[in-house]
Amino acid sequence: MPAHPTRHPIVTEALQVQIHDLFDCQWLLLAAGDFQSARFNTMTISWGSMGRIWNKPFVQVVVRPQRHTRTFMEEFATFTLCAFPPACHGALELLGKKSGRDGDKIAEAGLTPVAATTVGAPIFAEAELAVECRKIYWQDMDPKGFLDPSIAKNYPDKDYHRIYFGEVVAVTGTQKYFH
């Protein structure tokens, strides 16, 4: 694993990310639960969005019903998203494939959970960007809303995502994420 990068607070207006690159290429690690009680889980995501809604900066993530992280998303009020340097890609791949139900996949991936600055969900020492969120909305995806029929091919088992919106309440990152 790479050395732990030095992250600094970033006001949301100064956050500079290439959204498509962040989700599609770099991937993000979604963590939900409570760091202090060591009750949390994480999963790698490559689908989501960031922006502004209801006059708040937000992150939108989607979680399928069978994912262990969904239990933590339901129980706890906060979640985090972390971005990592390329050297951590293997760890993110493992965290996207293995379930936390079956063992300590975070330790196996070699990542270090640490307390976030304002929310209960953890962030990771190796992350170069950490986005802390408070859940403000959720909705189950309804396939009746698919206007493009090709979307349905993503759901052969009809395991439609639950959509979560989180208000961004804190961001820390390395210099590469400053505007």
C-alpha positions as CSV (number, residue, x, y, z in Angstrom):
1,M,0.0,0.0,0.0
2,P,1.2,3.6,-0.6
3,A,2.1,5.9,2.1
4,H,-0.8,7.7,3.8
5,P,-1.4,10.9,1.8
6,T,-1.8,14.2,3.6
7,R,-5.4,15.4,3.2
8,H,-6.6,19.0,4.0
9,P,-10.1,20.3,4.4
10,I,-11.7,21.4,1.2
11,V,-14.8,23.6,1.0
12,T,-17.2,22.0,-1.5
13,E,-17.1,25.0,-3.8
14,A,-13.3,24.4,-4.2
15,L,-13.5,20.7,-4.8
16,Q,-12.2,19.9,-8.2
17,V,-12.9,16.4,-9.6
18,Q,-13.5,14.9,-13.0
19,I,-16.8,13.1,-12.1
20,H,-16.7,10.5,-14.9
21,D,-13.1,9.7,-14.2
22,L,-13.7,9.4,-10.5
23,F,-16.6,6.9,-10.9
24,D,-15.7,5.1,-14.1
25,C,-11.9,4.8,-13.8
26,Q,-10.7,5.6,-10.3
27,W,-13.7,4.0,-8.5
28,L,-14.8,5.0,-5.0
29,L,-15.1,3.2,-1.8
30,L,-18.5,3.6,-0.1
31,A,-18.4,3.1,3.7
32,A,-21.4,3.1,6.0
33,G,-21.8,2.4,9.7
34,D,-20.1,3.6,12.8
35,F,-16.3,3.7,13.2
36,Q,-16.3,4.1,17.0
37,S,-18.2,0.9,17.6
38,A,-16.4,-0.9,14.8
39,R,-19.7,-1.6,13.1
40,F,-19.3,-0.7,9.5
41,N,-18.9,-2.2,6.0
42,T,-17.6,-0.9,2.7
43,M,-18.0,-1.6,-1.0
44,T,-16.5,-0.4,-4.2
45,I,-18.8,1.7,-6.4
46,S,-18.5,3.0,-10.0
47,W,-22.0,4.3,-10.4
48,G,-23.2,7.6,-8.8
49,S,-23.2,11.3,-9.1
50,M,-22.2,14.5,-7.4
51,G,-23.7,18.0,-7.7
52,R,-26.2,20.3,-6.0
53,I,-29.8,19.6,-5.1
54,W,-32.2,21.3,-2.7
55,N,-29.5,24.0,-2.3
56,K,-27.1,21.5,-0.8
57,P,-24.0,19.8,-2.2
58,F,-24.8,16.1,-2.6
59,V,-23.5,12.7,-3.6
60,Q,-25.9,10.1,-5.0
61,V,-25.0,6.4,-4.6
62,V,-26.9,3.2,-5.5
63,V,-26.8,0.0,-3.5
64,R,-28.4,-3.3,-4.5
65,P,-30.6,-5.1,-1.9
66,Q,-28.2,-8.1,-1.5
67,R,-25.2,-6.1,-0.7
68,H,-24.1,-6.3,3.0
69,T,-23.3,-2.6,2.9
70,R,-27.0,-1.9,2.4
71,T,-27.7,-3.1,6.0
72,F,-25.4,-0.3,7.2
73,M,-26.8,2.3,4.8
74,E,-30.2,1.6,6.3
75,E,-29.2,1.6,9.9
76,F,-26.9,4.5,10.1
77,A,-27.4,8.2,9.1
78,T,-24.0,8.8,7.5
79,F,-21.8,7.4,4.8
80,T,-18.4,8.3,3.2
81,L,-16.9,8.0,-0.2
82,C,-13.1,7.7,-0.6
83,A,-10.9,7.9,-3.7
84,F,-7.5,6.3,-3.7
85,P,-4.3,6.5,-5.7
86,P,-3.8,3.9,-8.5
87,A,-1.7,1.7,-6.2
88,C,-4.9,0.8,-4.2
89,H,-6.8,-0.4,-7.3
90,G,-6.3,-4.0,-6.3
91,A,-7.7,-3.4,-2.8
92,L,-10.7,-1.7,-4.3
93,E,-11.3,-4.6,-6.7
94,L,-11.2,-7.1,-3.8
95,L,-13.6,-4.9,-1.8
96,G,-16.0,-4.8,-4.7
97,K,-16.1,-8.6,-5.1
98,K,-16.0,-9.9,-1.5
99,S,-18.7,-9.6,1.1
100,G,-18.1,-8.3,4.6
101,R,-20.6,-11.0,5.7
102,D,-17.8,-13.6,5.0
103,G,-14.9,-12.1,6.9
104,D,-12.8,-9.0,7.4
105,K,-12.4,-8.0,3.8
106,I,-11.0,-4.6,4.8
107,A,-8.1,-6.1,6.6
108,E,-7.6,-8.5,3.7
109,A,-7.5,-5.6,1.3
110,G,-4.8,-3.9,3.5
111,L,-6.7,-0.6,4.0
112,T,-6.8,1.3,7.3
113,P,-10.1,2.6,8.5
114,V,-9.9,5.8,10.5
115,A,-12.4,8.2,12.1
116,A,-13.9,10.8,9.7
117,T,-13.8,14.4,10.6
118,T,-17.5,14.9,11.2
119,V,-19.6,11.8,10.6
120,G,-19.7,8.4,12.2
121,A,-18.9,6.3,9.1
122,P,-15.1,5.7,8.6
123,I,-12.8,7.0,6.0
124,F,-9.5,5.4,5.1
125,A,-5.9,6.5,5.8
126,E,-4.7,5.6,2.3
127,A,-7.4,7.7,0.6
128,E,-6.4,10.9,-1.3
129,L,-10.0,12.2,-1.1
130,A,-12.7,11.6,1.5
131,V,-16.2,12.9,1.2
132,E,-18.4,12.7,4.3
133,C,-22.2,12.6,3.9
134,R,-25.4,12.7,5.9
135,K,-28.3,10.8,4.2
136,I,-31.1,13.2,3.2
137,Y,-33.2,11.0,0.8
138,W,-33.6,7.5,-0.5
139,Q,-35.8,5.9,-3.0
140,D,-36.1,2.4,-4.6
141,M,-35.4,2.3,-8.3
142,D,-38.6,1.6,-10.2
143,P,-38.1,-0.1,-13.6
144,K,-41.3,1.5,-14.9
145,G,-39.2,4.7,-15.1
146,F,-36.6,3.2,-17.5
147,L,-37.2,5.2,-20.6
148,D,-34.3,3.5,-22.4
149,P,-35.0,-0.3,-22.6
150,S,-31.3,-1.2,-22.6
151,I,-31.1,-0.2,-18.9
152,A,-33.1,-3.3,-17.9
153,K,-30.2,-5.5,-19.0
154,N,-28.3,-4.3,-15.8
155,Y,-31.0,-6.1,-13.8
156,P,-31.4,-9.7,-15.0
157,D,-32.3,-10.7,-11.4
158,K,-34.6,-7.7,-10.9
159,D,-32.4,-6.6,-8.0
160,Y,-33.0,-2.9,-8.4
161,H,-30.8,-0.5,-6.6
162,R,-31.9,1.7,-3.7
163,I,-30.8,5.3,-4.4
164,Y,-29.4,7.3,-1.6
165,F,-28.7,11.0,-1.6
166,G,-26.2,12.3,0.9
167,E,-25.6,15.9,1.8
168,V,-21.8,16.6,1.7
169,V,-20.9,17.8,5.1
170,A,-17.1,17.6,4.9
171,V,-14.4,17.0,2.4
172,T,-10.7,16.4,2.9
173,G,-8.3,15.8,0.0
174,T,-4.8,16.1,-1.3
175,Q,-3.7,19.1,-3.4
176,K,-4.9,17.4,-6.6
177,Y,-8.5,18.0,-5.5
178,F,-8.3,21.7,-4.8
179,H,-9.7,24.2,-7.2
